[in-house]
């Protein structure tokens, strides 16, 4: 079992995460879950802006969308 998890770690983790999201949608509803995700994203970027200003957010997106060919 341990060897299986080591060989397929991300498949197992993402499958469990997907199951949790599906259960949350079923139990609390799509719009409630969407609202929670949007609040979490806003908090994430708000804290990032508090620490490094708007330049930190720009740097985040630059790193996120930086292509390997560039």
PDB file as gemmi writes it, atoms N, CA and C in Angstrom:
CRYST1    1.000    1.000    1.000  90.00  90.00  90.00 P 1                      
ATOM      1  N   UNK A   1       0.832  -1.196   0.000  1.00  0.00           N  
ATOM      2  CA  UNK A   1       0.000   0.000   0.000  1.00  0.00           C  
ATOM      3  C   UNK A   1       0.875   1.257   0.000  1.00  0.00           C  
ATOM      4  N   UNK A   2       1.928   1.245   0.812  1.00  0.00           N  
ATOM      5  CA  UNK A   2       2.824   2.396   0.875  1.00  0.00           C  
ATOM      6  C   UNK A   2       3.512   2.616  -0.469  1.00  0.00           C  
ATOM      7  N   UNK A   3       3.906   1.537  -1.124  1.00  0.00           N  
ATOM      8  CA  UNK A   3       4.546   1.641  -2.431  1.00  0.00           C  
ATOM      9  C   UNK A   3       3.564   2.199  -3.475  1.00  0.00           C  
ATOM     10  N   UNK A   4       2.316   1.766  -3.397  1.00  0.00           N  
ATOM     11  CA  UNK A   4       1.295   2.286  -4.308  1.00  0.00           C  
ATOM     12  C   UNK A   4       1.149   3.788  -4.126  1.00  0.00           C  
ATOM     13  N   UNK A   5       1.064   4.237  -2.879  1.00  0.00           N  
ATOM     14  CA  UNK A   5       0.913   5.669  -2.624  1.00  0.00           C  
ATOM     15  C   UNK A   5       2.136   6.442  -3.113  1.00  0.00           C  
ATOM     16  N   UNK A   6       3.312   5.908  -2.915  1.00  0.00           N  
ATOM     17  CA  UNK A   6       4.516   6.596  -3.372  1.00  0.00           C  
ATOM     18  C   UNK A   6       4.547   6.714  -4.896  1.00  0.00           C  
ATOM     19  N   UNK A   7       4.074   5.693  -5.577  1.00  0.00           N  
ATOM     20  CA  UNK A   7       4.081   5.708  -7.042  1.00  0.00           C  
ATOM     21  C   UNK A   7       2.965   6.558  -7.632  1.00  0.00           C  
ATOM     22  N   UNK A   8       1.882   6.741  -6.882  1.00  0.00           N  
ATOM     23  CA  UNK A   8       0.705   7.443  -7.396  1.00  0.00           C  
ATOM     24  C   UNK A   8       0.235   8.522  -6.429  1.00  0.00           C  
ATOM     25  N   UNK A   9       1.180   9.196  -5.783  1.00  0.00           N  
ATOM     26  CA  UNK A   9       0.860  10.161  -4.734  1.00  0.00           C  
ATOM     27  C   UNK A   9      -0.091  11.242  -5.216  1.00  0.00           C  
ATOM     28  N   UNK A  10       0.233  11.898  -6.319  1.00  0.00           N  
ATOM     29  CA  UNK A  10      -0.588  13.024  -6.771  1.00  0.00           C  
ATOM     30  C   UNK A  10      -1.951  12.573  -7.281  1.00  0.00           C  
ATOM     31  N   UNK A  11      -2.024  11.409  -7.900  1.00  0.00           N  
ATOM     32  CA  UNK A  11      -3.322  10.894  -8.341  1.00  0.00           C  
ATOM     33  C   UNK A  11      -4.233  10.641  -7.148  1.00  0.00           C  
ATOM     34  N   UNK A  12      -3.687  10.091  -6.079  1.00  0.00           N  
ATOM     35  CA  UNK A  12      -4.475   9.826  -4.878  1.00  0.00           C  
ATOM     36  C   UNK A  12      -4.893  11.135  -4.212  1.00  0.00           C  
ATOM     37  N   UNK A  13      -3.965  12.059  -4.044  1.00  0.00           N  
ATOM     38  CA  UNK A  13      -4.256  13.329  -3.377  1.00  0.00           C  
ATOM     39  C   UNK A  13      -5.311  14.113  -4.149  1.00  0.00           C  
ATOM     40  N   UNK A  14      -5.153  14.225  -5.460  1.00  0.00           N  
ATOM     41  CA  UNK A  14      -6.099  14.992  -6.261  1.00  0.00           C  
ATOM     42  C   UNK A  14      -7.460  14.307  -6.353  1.00  0.00           C  
ATOM     43  N   UNK A  15      -7.484  12.981  -6.333  1.00  0.00           N  
ATOM     44  CA  UNK A  15      -8.761  12.263  -6.330  1.00  0.00           C  
ATOM     45  C   UNK A  15      -9.519  12.509  -5.037  1.00  0.00           C  
ATOM     46  N   UNK A  16      -8.816  12.472  -3.922  1.00  0.00           N  
ATOM     47  CA  UNK A  16      -9.441  12.745  -2.631  1.00  0.00           C  
ATOM     48  C   UNK A  16      -9.917  14.191  -2.568  1.00  0.00           C  
ATOM     49  N   UNK A  17      -9.114  15.118  -3.070  1.00  0.00           N  
ATOM     50  CA  UNK A  17      -9.507  16.524  -3.111  1.00  0.00           C  
ATOM     51  C   UNK A  17     -10.760  16.715  -3.968  1.00  0.00           C  
ATOM     52  N   UNK A  18     -10.815  16.069  -5.118  1.00  0.00           N  
ATOM     53  CA  UNK A  18     -11.997  16.156  -5.983  1.00  0.00           C  
ATOM     54  C   UNK A  18     -13.225  15.587  -5.280  1.00  0.00           C  
ATOM     55  N   UNK A  19     -13.064  14.489  -4.573  1.00  0.00           N  
ATOM     56  CA  UNK A  19     -14.176  13.904  -3.832  1.00  0.00           C  
ATOM     57  C   UNK A  19     -14.682  14.861  -2.759  1.00  0.00           C  
ATOM     58  N   UNK A  20     -13.776  15.514  -2.067  1.00  0.00           N  
ATOM     59  CA  UNK A  20     -14.161  16.489  -1.038  1.00  0.00           C  
ATOM     60  C   UNK A  20     -14.924  17.654  -1.666  1.00  0.00           C  
ATOM     61  N   UNK A  21     -14.453  18.148  -2.810  1.00  0.00           N  
ATOM     62  CA  UNK A  21     -15.136  19.257  -3.483  1.00  0.00           C  
ATOM     63  C   UNK A  21     -16.533  18.838  -3.926  1.00  0.00           C  
ATOM     64  N   UNK A  22     -16.655  17.653  -4.492  1.00  0.00           N  
ATOM     65  CA  UNK A  22     -17.970  17.160  -4.916  1.00  0.00           C  
ATOM     66  C   UNK A  22     -18.906  17.037  -3.718  1.00  0.00           C  
ATOM     67  N   UNK A  23     -18.417  16.514  -2.621  1.00  0.00           N  
ATOM     68  CA  UNK A  23     -19.250  16.401  -1.418  1.00  0.00           C  
ATOM     69  C   UNK A  23     -19.652  17.766  -0.888  1.00  0.00           C  
ATOM     70  N   UNK A  24     -18.738  18.718  -0.940  1.00  0.00           N  
ATOM     71  CA  UNK A  24     -19.074  20.063  -0.484  1.00  0.00           C  
ATOM     72  C   UNK A  24     -20.135  20.692  -1.378  1.00  0.00           C  
ATOM     73  N   UNK A  25     -20.019  20.506  -2.695  1.00  0.00           N  
ATOM     74  CA  UNK A  25     -21.031  21.036  -3.614  1.00  0.00           C  
ATOM     75  C   UNK A  25     -22.381  20.398  -3.310  1.00  0.00           C  
ATOM     76  N   UNK A  26     -22.385  19.108  -3.078  1.00  0.00           N  
ATOM     77  CA  UNK A  26     -23.627  18.397  -2.790  1.00  0.00           C  
ATOM     78  C   UNK A  26     -24.231  18.839  -1.457  1.00  0.00           C  
ATOM     79  N   UNK A  27     -23.390  18.992  -0.453  1.00  0.00           N  
ATOM     80  CA  UNK A  27     -23.901  19.278   0.890  1.00  0.00           C  
ATOM     81  C   UNK A  27     -24.235  20.753   1.116  1.00  0.00           C  
ATOM     82  N   UNK A  28     -23.402  21.664   0.630  1.00  0.00           N  
ATOM     83  CA  UNK A  28     -23.642  23.073   0.938  1.00  0.00           C  
ATOM     84  C   UNK A  28     -24.071  23.882  -0.268  1.00  0.00           C  
ATOM     85  N   UNK A  29     -24.011  23.310  -1.444  1.00  0.00           N  
ATOM     86  CA  UNK A  29     -24.474  24.007  -2.629  1.00  0.00           C  
ATOM     87  C   UNK A  29     -23.354  24.692  -3.382  1.00  0.00           C  
ATOM     88  N   UNK A  30     -23.554  24.813  -4.683  1.00  0.00           N  
ATOM     89  CA  UNK A  30     -22.552  25.376  -5.574  1.00  0.00           C  
ATOM     90  C   UNK A  30     -22.244  26.828  -5.244  1.00  0.00           C  
ATOM     91  N   UNK A  31     -23.282  27.641  -5.058  1.00  0.00           N  
ATOM     92  CA  UNK A  31     -23.068  29.072  -4.860  1.00  0.00           C  
ATOM     93  C   UNK A  31     -22.365  29.369  -3.540  1.00  0.00           C  
ATOM     94  N   UNK A  32     -22.667  28.597  -2.521  1.00  0.00           N  
ATOM     95  CA  UNK A  32     -21.996  28.773  -1.232  1.00  0.00           C  
ATOM     96  C   UNK A  32     -20.517  28.422  -1.354  1.00  0.00           C  
ATOM     97  N   UNK A  33     -20.228  27.330  -2.042  1.00  0.00           N  
ATOM     98  CA  UNK A  33     -18.838  26.930  -2.245  1.00  0.00           C  
ATOM     99  C   UNK A  33     -18.099  27.970  -3.085  1.00  0.00           C  
ATOM    100  N   UNK A  34     -18.731  28.466  -4.136  1.00  0.00           N  
ATOM    101  CA  UNK A  34     -18.108  29.486  -4.971  1.00  0.00           C  
ATOM    102  C   UNK A  34     -17.816  30.751  -4.163  1.00  0.00           C  
ATOM    103  N   UNK A  35     -18.746  31.160  -3.332  1.00  0.00           N  
ATOM    104  CA  UNK A  35     -18.547  32.335  -2.486  1.00  0.00           C  
ATOM    105  C   UNK A  35     -17.362  32.119  -1.544  1.00  0.00           C  
ATOM    106  N   UNK A  36     -17.251  30.941  -0.963  1.00  0.00           N  
ATOM    107  CA  UNK A  36     -16.135  30.635  -0.076  1.00  0.00           C  
ATOM    108  C   UNK A  36     -14.802  30.675  -0.795  1.00  0.00           C  
ATOM    109  N   UNK A  37     -14.767  30.136  -2.009  1.00  0.00           N  
ATOM    110  CA  UNK A  37     -13.527  30.152  -2.798  1.00  0.00           C  
ATOM    111  C   UNK A  37     -13.137  31.585  -3.146  1.00  0.00           C  
ATOM    112  N   UNK A  38     -14.110  32.396  -3.543  1.00  0.00           N  
ATOM    113  CA  UNK A  38     -13.816  33.786  -3.878  1.00  0.00           C  
ATOM    114  C   UNK A  38     -13.298  34.564  -2.672  1.00  0.00           C  
ATOM    115  N   UNK A  39     -13.860  34.319  -1.513  1.00  0.00           N  
ATOM    116  CA  UNK A  39     -13.388  34.979  -0.289  1.00  0.00           C  
ATOM    117  C   UNK A  39     -11.953  34.536   0.018  1.00  0.00           C  
ATOM    118  N   UNK A  40     -11.676  33.238  -0.123  1.00  0.00           N  
ATOM    119  CA  UNK A  40     -10.328  32.735   0.131  1.00  0.00           C  
ATOM    120  C   UNK A  40      -9.316  33.351  -0.828  1.00  0.00           C  
ATOM    121  N   UNK A  41      -9.681  33.480  -2.103  1.00  0.00           N  
ATOM    122  CA  UNK A  41      -8.791  34.097  -3.092  1.00  0.00           C  
ATOM    123  C   UNK A  41      -8.559  35.567  -2.739  1.00  0.00           C  
ATOM    124  N   UNK A  42      -9.620  36.262  -2.342  1.00  0.00           N  
ATOM    125  CA  UNK A  42      -9.483  37.670  -1.960  1.00  0.00           C  
ATOM    126  C   UNK A  42      -8.571  37.823  -0.755  1.00  0.00           C  
ATOM    127  N   UNK A  43      -8.695  36.952   0.220  1.00  0.00           N  
ATOM    128  CA  UNK A  43      -7.823  36.994   1.396  1.00  0.00           C  
ATOM    129  C   UNK A  43      -6.371  36.736   0.987  1.00  0.00           C  
ATOM    130  N   UNK A  44      -6.165  35.761   0.115  1.00  0.00           N  
ATOM    131  CA  UNK A  44      -4.821  35.432  -0.355  1.00  0.00           C  
ATOM    132  C   UNK A  44      -4.153  36.648  -0.994  1.00  0.00           C  
ATOM    133  N   UNK A  45      -4.854  37.284  -1.940  1.00  0.00           N  
ATOM    134  CA  UNK A  45      -4.276  38.440  -2.617  1.00  0.00           C  
ATOM    135  C   UNK A  45      -4.207  39.663  -1.705  1.00  0.00           C  
ATOM    136  N   UNK A  46      -5.131  39.787  -0.782  1.00  0.00           N  
ATOM    137  CA  UNK A  46      -5.077  40.888   0.167  1.00  0.00           C  
ATOM    138  C   UNK A  46      -3.857  40.800   1.065  1.00  0.00           C  
ATOM    139  N   UNK A  47      -3.572  39.599   1.561  1.00  0.00           N  
ATOM    140  CA  UNK A  47      -2.387  39.418   2.392  1.00  0.00           C  
ATOM    141  C   UNK A  47      -1.111  39.643   1.588  1.00  0.00           C  
ATOM    142  N   UNK A  48      -1.137  39.197   0.324  1.00  0.00           N  
ATOM    143  CA  UNK A  48       0.019  39.408  -0.535  1.00  0.00           C  
ATOM    144  C   UNK A  48       0.249  40.907  -0.755  1.00  0.00           C  
ATOM    145  N   UNK A  49      -0.818  41.659  -0.969  1.00  0.00           N  
ATOM    146  CA  UNK A  49      -0.707  43.103  -1.172  1.00  0.00           C  
ATOM    147  C   UNK A  49      -0.252  43.794   0.109  1.00  0.00           C  
ATOM    148  N   UNK A  50      -0.711  43.321   1.261  1.00  0.00           N  
ATOM    149  CA  UNK A  50      -0.276  43.897   2.530  1.00  0.00           C  
ATOM    150  C   UNK A  50       1.228  43.742   2.727  1.00  0.00           C  
ATOM    151  N   UNK A  51       1.765  42.613   2.297  1.00  0.00           N  
ATOM    152  CA  UNK A  51       3.186  42.344   2.504  1.00  0.00           C  
ATOM    153  C   UNK A  51       4.078  43.033   1.478  1.00  0.00           C  
ATOM    154  N   UNK A  52       3.619  43.098   0.211  1.00  0.00           N  
ATOM    155  CA  UNK A  52       4.514  43.618  -0.814  1.00  0.00           C  
ATOM    156  C   UNK A  52       3.885  44.623  -1.755  1.00  0.00           C  
ATOM    157  N   UNK A  53       2.698  45.085  -1.449  1.00  0.00           N  
ATOM    158  CA  UNK A  53       2.026  46.046  -2.318  1.00  0.00           C  
ATOM    159  C   UNK A  53       1.533  45.402  -3.603  1.00  0.00           C  
ATOM    160  N   UNK A  54       1.063  46.239  -4.499  1.00  0.00           N  
ATOM    161  CA  UNK A  54       0.544  45.744  -5.765  1.00  0.00           C  
ATOM    162  C   UNK A  54       1.632  45.103  -6.616  1.00  0.00           C  
ATOM    163  N   UNK A  55       2.861  45.509  -6.401  1.00  0.00           N  
ATOM    164  CA  UNK A  55       3.976  44.926  -7.155  1.00  0.00           C  
ATOM    165  C   UNK A  55       4.109  43.428  -6.842  1.00  0.00           C  
ATOM    166  N   UNK A  56       3.818  43.022  -5.619  1.00  0.00           N  
ATOM    167  CA  UNK A  56       3.885  41.612  -5.255  1.00  0.00           C  
ATOM    168  C   UNK A  56       2.850  40.803  -6.025  1.00  0.00           C  
ATOM    169  N   UNK A  57       1.665  41.375  -6.221  1.00  0.00           N  
ATOM    170  CA  UNK A  57       0.624  40.680  -6.981  1.00  0.00           C  
ATOM    171  C   UNK A  57       1.028  40.591  -8.446  1.00  0.00           C  
ATOM    172  N   UNK A  58       1.592  41.663  -8.996  1.00  0.00           N  
ATOM    173  CA  UNK A  58       2.064  41.640 -10.380  1.00  0.00           C  
ATOM    174  C   UNK A  58       3.154  40.580 -10.553  1.00  0.00           C  
ATOM    175  N   UNK A  59       4.075  40.510  -9.593  1.00  0.00           N  
ATOM    176  CA  UNK A  59       5.136  39.509  -9.654  1.00  0.00           C  
ATOM    177  C   UNK A  59       4.569  38.092  -9.605  1.00  0.00           C  
ATOM    178  N   UNK A  60       3.536  37.899  -8.796  1.00  0.00           N  
ATOM    179  CA  UNK A  60       2.890  36.589  -8.701  1.00  0.00           C  
ATOM    180  C   UNK A  60       2.379  36.153 -10.071  1.00  0.00           C  
ATOM    181  N   UNK A  61       1.671  37.047 -10.764  1.00  0.00           N  
ATOM    182  CA  UNK A  61       1.125  36.702 -12.073  1.00  0.00           C  
ATOM    183  C   UNK A  61       2.214  36.583 -13.136  1.00  0.00           C  
ATOM    184  N   UNK A  62       3.255  37.370 -13.022  1.00  0.00           N  
ATOM    185  CA  UNK A  62       4.383  37.226 -13.956  1.00  0.00           C  
ATOM    186  C   UNK A  62       5.010  35.842 -13.822  1.00  0.00           C  
ATOM    187  N   UNK A  63       5.236  35.422 -12.583  1.00  0.00           N  
ATOM    188  CA  UNK A  63       5.814  34.090 -12.364  1.00  0.00           C  
ATOM    189  C   UNK A  63       4.849  32.998 -12.788  1.00  0.00           C  
ATOM    190  N   UNK A  64       3.566  33.198 -12.538  1.00  0.00           N  
ATOM    191  CA  UNK A  64       2.560  32.188 -12.868  1.00  0.00           C  
ATOM    192  C   UNK A  64       2.465  31.966 -14.373  1.00  0.00           C  
ATOM    193  N   UNK A  65       2.505  33.043 -15.141  1.00  0.00           N  
ATOM    194  CA  UNK A  65       2.290  32.945 -16.577  1.00  0.00           C  
ATOM    195  C   UNK A  65       3.573  33.008 -17.387  1.00  0.00           C  
ATOM    196  N   UNK A  66       4.698  32.964 -16.717  1.00  0.00           N  
ATOM    197  CA  UNK A  66       5.974  32.973 -17.426  1.00  0.00           C  
ATOM    198  C   UNK A  66       6.112  31.636 -18.168  1.00  0.00           C  
ATOM    199  N   UNK A  67       6.311  31.726 -19.450  1.00  0.00           N  
ATOM    200  CA  UNK A  67       6.452  30.508 -20.251  1.00  0.00           C  
ATOM    201  C   UNK A  67       7.853  29.951 -20.170  1.00  0.00           C  
ATOM    202  N   UNK A  68       7.972  28.678 -20.399  1.00  0.00           N  
ATOM    203  CA  UNK A  68       9.292  28.052 -20.392  1.00  0.00           C  
ATOM    204  C   UNK A  68      10.081  28.428 -21.637  1.00  0.00           C  
ATOM    205  N   UNK A  69       9.389  28.858 -22.680  1.00  0.00           N  
ATOM    206  CA  UNK A  69      10.063  29.252 -23.908  1.00  0.00           C  
ATOM    207  C   UNK A  69      10.554  30.697 -23.872  1.00  0.00           C  
ATOM    208  N   UNK A  70      10.122  31.467 -22.885  1.00  0.00           N  
ATOM    209  CA  UNK A  70      10.497  32.892 -22.829  1.00  0.00           C  
ATOM    210  C   UNK A  70      11.826  33.086 -22.136  1.00  0.00           C  
TER     211      UNK A  70                                                      
END                                                                             
